[in-house]
Amino acid sequence: MEKVLIVGQTPPPFGGQALMIEKLLDINFENVEIYHVRLAFSQDMIEVGRFQFKKLYHLIYIIGSIFYMRIRHGIHILYYPPAGPHKIPMFRDIAILATTRWLFEKIVFHFHAGGISELYPQLPPLLKYIYRKAYWNPDAAILLSERNPADGERLQARKQWVIPYGIEDHSTHFNNNDSAPELGQVQLLYVGILRESKGLLILIEACRILHEQGFVFELNLVGEFASEIFKQTALHNVASYQLENHVRFMGVLTGDDKWRQFSKADIFCFPSFFESETFGLVVLEAMQFGLPVVATWWRGIPSLVRDGETGYLVPIKDPEALAEKIKILLQKPKQAREMGRKGREVYLENYTIDKYKANIEEVFLSVTDQ
């Protein structure tokens, strides 16, 4: 039985990475025993990526916990999810990895966020040396899509795996929206952190275009604002476009409350250009519920959404293109229904929790043979 120490965030906050690490901890592997040291630097999205003195104390606790778990349980494999292309989380990673990875025989990096390798050329020589000590030469690198930044290759991983997420089928516990969206009754849905680089202002602008063209709809935005400044900007735009009766901010929803929003929706919108985007877990959740998806040609999203088949893909930062594709689905409800059905078929064929379990376990077992 191989022992793996997972060092990673679990909710809160409720981002895709934290949710998938929580899911990983819940999996009962056949030949792998899982241990966990929880990263808890941020309790909500506003704290993510921001320096706070309390995080220094937590950093010391994390490093001590890793030492304890390694010695107490004789763990030989360290699983770690590197940060995206932001310097404060990078310094956190460096502090943890440079002081602890030498304890372990094997290192597995799982790139839930993408782009950490893009920071390396910007660093001064001494910091480059420390960076290499922390990140260089992992035994395995797991990417979510071939379209993501080549972090594993750039960090000179000994072996690289492309493993998309897999999730349980929650849709069977709800009354799926089997009827096609009707004009005047359409529910648009976005789920995720509410920030500019997730395309929220672009989506609100697209809704303005649709509203001016006479379409009646409701957009439900599920998630937490990344900052108070962005919250005020979004609310101002909604008010100035006279969309108060069409756009609703639902806050953070979890469990059945979140799944209920998916089950009631007709179209899922995800116009992200987020710098750390790798996959779009919420897109997979939408496909599970049989929703057509309108998203962007960005990072790993096109590996999920088949343009013209399970939804539409548009260029980033293009509200006119986004509005046009949503408009097609509003005007062609049967086509919208068929796209959603095909999306669910893609989920069942490629992205179930059983496939994910088998693929991740194969990585853990294979690194011991290297």
N, C-alpha and C positions, 0 to 999 in steps of 0.2 A: 504494500500500500504506500503510494507516494504521498508525501506531505507537502502542501503548498501554503505559504503565507501570503494572503491577499492584503495589501496595504492600499486602502481606497475609501473614498467618500460613499456613505449611504445617506438616504434622505433623513432630514432636510439638508439643503434645499432640494427641490424635486426636478433636477435636471436629468437629461437622458443618461449621462454617465453614472450618476449616483443610483438611478433606478436599475441600470443594468448590472452594476456591481452588487446591489442588493439581490437581484435575481440570481447572479452567479453564486452567492452565498447560500441561496435556498436550494440549489441543485444537489441532488444526491448522486454523486459520481460512484461508479462501480469500483474504481481502483485508485481513487484519489481522496485524500482526507484534507479538508479545508480548514485553515485557521485565519483569523482576521484581526488586523489592527485598523481601527477606524480613523480616517482623516476627518476632522471636524473643524476645519479652519473657518468655515462660513456656515452660518445658520439660516441665511436667506440670500437671495440673489444679489441684493444690494451690497453685501459684503464680499462677494466673489471677486478675486483679483485685486483687492484693495489691502494696503498695508494697515495692520493694527498691532499694537504692542502685545495684546493678549495672544496673538498668533505665535509670537516668539516663545511663550511659555508652552503652548500646545506643541510646537515643533520639538522642544526638548522632551516632552512627554512621549511623542511619537517615536523618536529615536530610541529612547529608553525602552519603550514597549517592544520595538522590533528586536533589540538585543535580548530581552527577556524571553520572547516567544521562540526565538532561534535556539537559545540555550535550554529552555525548559522542555521544549517538545522535539528537539532534534530535527528541525525543518531544514531541508536542503534547497528548496525552490522558492524564490521570491517573485511574486507577481506584482507589477507596479504599473499604474496608468499615468504616463507622462502628461504634463500640462500642454496647453496649446501655445501659440506664439505670443506669449505675454511674459514680461521679464520678472514680475514679482512672483508668480507661480513657478517660473523657471528657477529662481533663487531657492524657493522652497524645495523643489525637486533635488537640486544640487546638494543642499544641506543634508537631506535625508539619504540620498543615494551614495554620496561621496563618503559618508560615515558608516553606512551599513551594508552596502552590497557585497563587500569583501567577505562578509560572514557566510554567504550562501554559495553553494556550488554552481547553481544555475539561476539565470535571471530571465524573466519573461516580461517584456513590455507590451502592453495592450493600448493601442492608440485610439481611445474613445474620442479624444480631441486630437486634431491634426495640426501640424505646422511647427512643432518645437524645433525641428532641425533648421528651420528658416532663420532662427535667431543666431545661429553659430557664426556666420560670416560677419555679423555686426559687432562681435565681442572683441575686446582688447586681448592681447596675447596671453596674459596671466589667467584671465577668466576663461579663455578658450581651453587652457590646460586643465583647469578645474572642471569645466564642462565635459571634457573628454573622460575624465576620471568617473564622472557621474553617469554619463549616458552611453559611452562608446561600447561596442561589442556585446550587446545582449545576446543570450543564447537563442532567443526566439522573439520575433516581433509580429504582433497580430494587428493587421489593418482591417478595417470594415469594408473597404472597397478599393479596387484597383485605381479608382479615380481620385483617391485621396493623396495628399502630399507623400512623397516617398521617404517618410521618416525612417523606416526600418533600413532601407538601403543606405541612406545618408549617415545613419549612426552605425553602419557596418555590422548589422545583425548577422549572426551566423546562419540563421534560417528565417525566412519570412513567410507568413501565412496570411491569406485573405479570408476572413471569416465574418460574414454579415451577422447581424443580430438575429436572434430567434426568440419568440415570445409565446406565452400561453394564449389560447383562444378564449378571450373574454366575451366575445360577441354572442356566443351561444346562450348566455344567461340573460340576454335582453331580447326584447322584441325588435328585431332589425327593421329598419325602414325599407320595406320591400317595394313600396310604391315609388314611382319616379317622381322627381320634384316637379311641382306644378308652378306655373307663373303666379306670383303673388303669395306663395307659401314657402319660399325657399329659405333654408337655414344654411348659412355659410359658417364654417368653423375654423378657428386657428387655435392650436394648443402649443404652449412653450413659453420660454421667457419672453417678456415684452420689452424689446430693445430695438434700436434702429436697424442694426445689422441683421436682425431676423426678418426685416422687410415690413415691419408694422406700418410705418408711414407710407410706404408704397402701397400696401393693402388698403389703407384708409383712403388714399388718393384714388385707387381703382374703384372703391365703393362710391366715391364722389362722382366718377364718370358714369357708373351704372345708374346711380340715382338720377342724374341729370338726363339720362336717356329714358327714364320712366320705369325702370325695373324696381319691383318691390321685393325686398329681401331683409333678412336679419343676419348680422354678423356677430357671432359670439366669440369673444377673445378670452381664452382660459390660460391663466398664468400670472406670474408675479412681475411687476415692473422692475427693471434693472436699476433704475435710479428715479429719484423724485423729479429731477429736471426733465427726464424723458417722459415721465407720466404727465406732467403739465403740458408738454409739447403735444402729446397725443390727444389729450382732452381738448386742447385748444383747436387742433385741426378738426376733430369731430364736430365741435360746436360751430366753427367757421364754415364748414361744409354743410351745416344743417342736417347732420346725420344722427342726432341724439336719439331719434326713434328707431334707428336702424343698426346701431352699433352698441353692443353691451359688453362691459368689462366684468367678467365672472369671478376674477380672483383665482387663487390656487384651488384646484379641485383634485382629489385623489380617490382611489378606489372606485366604488360604484358610482359616485357622483361624477367622476370624470368619464367613465364608460357610458353613462347615461347621455352625456353630451354627444359622444360619438354616435350613439344609437339614434339620436334625434336629428342628426345633421343630414344634409343632402350633398354638400360639396365641401371638401377639405382644401384649405388654402395654406401654402407654406412658401412664401416668396423670399427665402433666406439668402443672404450673402454673408453669413456669420463667419468670421475669420477662423474659428476653430471647428467649423462644421465638418462632419465626416460621413454622416449617414442619414440622420433624421429619423430617430426612433418613432416620433409621433406620426410620420408618414406611414410607417409600417403599421402602426395602430389603426390608422384610418383605413388602410387597405384591408386589414382584418375585418373591419366593420362594413366592408363593401362600399366604401365611398370613392367616387372619382376624385383625383387629386390634381390640383393646379399648383405647380411648384416651379423652381428655377433650375437652370442648367448650372448647377454649382456643386462642386466636390462630389460626394458619393450619392447625391440625390438621384441623378439619372440612372444609377445602377438599380434603383428601386422602382421609379416611375417610368413606364414605357410610354414614350410620347405618342399620343394618338391612339393608344390601346388601353391603358389603365388610367389615363389622365392626360394632362398637357404640361409641357415644360416651356418656360419663357425665359428670356434674358434677365439677368439681375437688374434691379433698379429701373424697371420699365413698367410703370403703372398702366400705360395704354395697352401694352401687350397682355398684361395680367387681366385687365378688365375685358379684353376681347375674348380671351379663352374662357373666362367665367361666363361671359355672355353666351357663348356657344352652348355651354351646358344648360344655361337657363332656357334657351330657346329650343333645345333638343333634349327633352327629358328622357326619352327612350335611350338615346346614345349615352347620356349620363349614367343611366341605370346599368347599361351593358358594360361600360368602362369599370364601374364599381364591382360588378360581378367578376370581371376578369382580374381585377386587382386582388380580390379575395382568393381566387384560384392561384395566383402567383404567390401569395402569402402561404397558402396551404402546401404548395409544392416546394417552397424554398426556405421559409423563414419560421418554422415551428420551433418550439423550445427543445424538442427531442433532437433535431438536427444541430442546434446550437450546443447542446450538452455533449453530443458525440464529438463535434469538432474541437471544442475546447479541451475535452479530456484527452484527445489525441495529441494536442500540443503539449500538455503537461507530461504525458508519458513519453513523448518522443524526445524531449530535451534531456532526459536521463540517459538516453542511448547515444548521445553525441560524444 
